[in-house]
């Protein structure tokens, strides 16, 4: 078996934790403290996050989408595939090196989505963007590590608490969609979404496409009701 090759590391600005990028042949992995956050062979649920949300807003004139977390670019690419030429996609990524990796060794994995003229990359915490902008987006997609029960970046807890969900609600336009990726179910989180004023659908998706779909992940689709 081909061994993993270490390519680069980067420190998260706020948490101080270190991300490590590895390659094995055509496969890439991003890890923190030995735990794999993402793998280029398992992105079916990242694709589904964008597809399930964007199909609901693609018909709108000049739809605007905010994606929290660049990852390996798969969610951004899937959103672009579902949206028309008049769409705008804002990608918020907290770790500048992740953007560099997506313009470098990871670029071809998802078809170089950052080169699409519809995409704007902001090297910023998605939480700050949500706090600053109101009724600005037709869809907000959050793929920030492992979701509400994330193992890393405890600072992300705000996103999934009542304050963060209130901010996401305020950042959405009428009938806008908040889509949240999670590694596992979380009944309390689904209830919080409802209390904020969302109509919520929980979808179970596979980590990989095809007959051997790998593990199951959760995507919440929350539609702003007012």
SVG drawing of the C-alpha trace seen along z (x, -y; Angstrom):
<svg xmlns="http://www.w3.org/2000/svg" viewBox="-43 -44 48 46">
<polyline fill="none" stroke="black" stroke-width="0.4" points="0.0,0.0 1.2,-3.5 2.2,-5.3 0.7,-8.7 2.9,-11.6 2.8,-14.7 2.3,-17.9 1.7,-20.8 0.4,-22.0 -1.5,-25.1 -2.6,-26.6 -6.2,-27.7 -6.1,-31.4 -8.4,-31.3 -8.2,-27.7 -4.5,-27.3 -5.1,-23.7 -3.0,-22.4 -4.4,-21.0 -2.3,-18.5 -2.6,-17.8 -1.6,-14.4 -1.6,-12.7 -1.6,-9.0 -1.6,-8.7 -4.7,-10.6 -6.2,-10.6 -6.0,-13.5 -6.7,-13.8 -7.0,-16.7 -6.4,-15.8 -6.3,-17.4 -4.6,-15.7 -4.5,-12.4 -8.3,-12.5 -9.4,-12.7 -11.7,-15.7 -12.1,-15.0 -11.0,-12.7 -11.2,-13.2 -12.7,-9.8 -15.7,-10.5 -17.5,-13.6 -21.0,-12.4 -22.6,-14.1 -20.7,-17.4 -22.2,-17.3 -25.6,-16.6 -25.4,-19.5 -25.2,-21.9 -27.5,-20.0 -30.4,-19.7 -30.2,-23.4 -29.5,-25.0 -32.3,-23.1 -34.7,-25.0 -33.4,-28.4 -31.9,-28.0 -35.0,-29.4 -34.7,-32.8 -33.3,-35.8 -29.6,-36.3 -29.6,-33.8 -26.9,-34.5 -25.4,-31.6 -23.0,-31.7 -20.9,-28.6 -19.3,-28.2 -16.2,-26.0 -14.3,-25.5 -13.0,-22.0 -11.8,-20.4 -14.1,-22.5 -16.7,-19.8 -19.6,-21.7 -18.8,-24.8 -18.5,-22.9 -21.9,-21.2 -23.5,-24.5 -22.2,-26.0 -23.5,-23.0 -27.1,-23.6 -27.0,-27.4 -27.3,-29.6 -24.9,-32.1 -26.5,-35.0 -25.8,-33.4 -23.3,-34.6 -21.5,-32.2 -19.6,-33.5 -17.2,-31.0 -16.0,-31.8 -12.9,-29.9 -11.2,-30.7 -7.8,-29.1 -6.0,-30.9 -3.8,-27.8 -7.0,-25.8 -7.7,-28.4 -4.1,-28.0 -4.4,-24.2 -7.6,-24.6 -5.8,-26.7 -2.9,-24.3 -2.7,-20.5 -6.5,-20.1 -7.6,-22.3 -8.4,-19.6 -10.4,-17.4 -13.7,-19.3 -12.9,-20.9 -11.3,-24.2 -14.5,-25.8 -12.6,-28.8 -11.8,-29.9 -15.5,-30.3 -16.4,-34.0 -19.5,-33.5 -17.3,-32.6 -15.9,-35.1 -13.7,-33.7 -13.5,-35.5 -10.8,-34.4 -13.0,-35.0 -15.1,-33.3 -18.5,-32.5 -19.9,-33.5 -18.7,-37.1 -20.4,-37.3 -23.7,-36.0 -23.6,-38.6 -22.8,-41.4 -25.3,-40.8 -29.1,-40.6 -31.5,-39.3 -28.5,-39.0 -28.6,-35.3 -31.1,-32.9 -29.2,-30.0 -26.6,-29.5 -24.6,-26.2 -22.7,-25.2 -20.1,-22.5 -17.9,-23.4 -16.0,-20.3 -18.3,-17.6 -21.4,-19.7 -23.3,-20.5 -21.5,-17.7 -18.1,-18.6 -14.9,-17.2 -12.7,-20.2 -12.9,-24.0 -15.1,-24.5 -15.4,-28.1 -17.8,-26.8 -20.3,-25.9 -21.7,-29.5 -22.9,-28.6 -25.0,-25.8 -26.3,-27.5 -29.4,-29.7 -27.4,-32.8 -25.8,-31.5 -29.1,-30.1 -30.8,-33.4 -28.0,-35.1 -28.4,-32.6 -32.1,-33.2 -31.6,-37.0 -29.0,-36.6 -31.5,-34.7 -34.0,-36.3 -37.7,-35.3 -38.1,-31.5 -34.3,-31.2 -32.7,-27.8 -30.2,-27.0 -28.5,-23.7 -26.3,-22.2 -24.0,-19.1 -23.3,-16.9 -21.4,-13.7 -24.2,-12.3 -27.8,-13.0 -28.6,-15.6 -32.2,-15.7 -31.6,-18.8 -30.2,-20.7 -33.2,-20.0 -35.4,-21.3 -33.4,-24.5 -33.8,-25.0 -37.6,-24.8 -37.6,-27.2 -35.7,-29.8 -38.5,-29.8 -37.4,-27.3 -39.4,-24.5 -37.0,-21.6 -36.3,-18.5 -33.7,-16.0 -32.0,-14.0 -29.7,-11.0 -27.1,-10.8 -24.1,-8.6 -20.5,-9.7 -19.8,-8.2 -21.8,-7.9 -22.4,-4.5 -23.3,-1.1 -20.7,-1.2 -21.7,-4.5 -19.7,-4.3 -21.0,-6.0 -24.2,-7.9 -24.2,-11.7 -27.0,-14.1 -28.1,-17.2 -30.7,-19.5 -32.7,-21.7 -34.2,-24.6 -36.4,-27.0 -37.0,-30.5 -40.8,-30.8 -41.0,-34.6"/>
</svg>
